[in-house]
């Protein structure tokens, strides 16, 4: 007997709708910057705050990296010194920038280094570790434009730490977009126990501009945009120079006496004093490089549009042809020649002959590279021509360079004291080093030196 089974299937419509796709985590927009300012010390931001105030008026987002905490020097506000002074100065810098409306501020772990030698600053900071930190912050803030000190050796204050901040900023500009540089920063962790992979993305900034720490304005004229600081801020109804001026007064450990003096002045006196001290002068920038076109003297944001651009490896200029046996100036001067070549910055202004300002009396050290690429040892004679009253202490005379040897040596020069009634600013004087081998010249080095009653150590 066959049975008929009736199977009733009940179809239940799901009460649930179509599930929305889950968005993947993106970069934190709170830290996105249009401008990243990279400087060396608390109060160095003052070199650019008048422009930053303008940029904030134009609704640009600004972040700041300060390489040291400024832990050396005098304290006009209290008894703290060394690391404790650095802790105070960090807060002062944050307060100064907050007055402008800038709150995204980071500090590296660089050590305050009082010299004009960028190589000393980079060595004291732990160059590689400092660069890693800065690349991380470029990838975090994703700036369109980087502003920093001009890397170079000039007559001026020419603080080695200022130069070093410009070196690091340039290196970070060229490396932050490269996924093979500090790859642990751009690797995504597979689980929560992978504590060292940061899940950042490579980021290529679009432009880098420099501001000089030098007296030679003729070298920088027409090399980038100029901005008036006398225009009135839409936000505060004050001139941009005055916003920068008031922000600087937050640095009490460095400027309490200055701030106290200002507190006793009326507005007319303040403006007269500020004008005499350069606060109201136009701001000058030097274009380092632009990956988005635009003119040299055009606006800093000319050609900049929203969105990421591909990583651009710098164009390395070929090494110049050199003889098999030659002598050249070493130290920061030769380093910057290699730096400009390696980063595609042969357009950057630099003085010829090289120059420096030093305190007198004192010692001028002239570092030299002796490069013997020949297959035999070479005897080399070094001699020097100095201004009257300057004398060689060590380094001149005869020496031998082995076959295929590259060796460092130096000439030390005693600098005489300036006359008591000498002018505040003296004219630079020229030193010439001659190198000969086998009766022929293998190098002539010129260096312009300005003597001052006060200057940073070489």
Secondary structure, DSSP 8 states (H G I E B T S, - for coil): --------------S-------------GGG--SEEEEESSTTGGGGTHHHHHHHHHTT--EEEEEEE---SS--SSSS--HHHHHHHHHHHHHHHHHHHT---EEEEEE----SS-HHHHHHHHTHHHHHHHHHHHHHHH--SEEEEE--S--SS---HHHHHHHHHHHHHHHHTT-TTSSHHHH---SSTT-TT---------SEEEEE--SS-HHHHTTSS-EE-S-SB-TTTSSBHHHHHHHHHTT-HHHHHHHHHHHHT--HHHHHHHHHHTTTTS-EE-EEEEESS---TTS-TTTT--SS----------------SEEEEE-HHHHHHHHHHHHTT-TTS---SSEEEEEESSEEEEEEEEEEE-SSS-EEEEEEEE--TT-EEEES-EEEEE-TT-EEEEEEEEEE----TT--SS---EEEEEEEEETTEEEEEEEEEEEEESS----
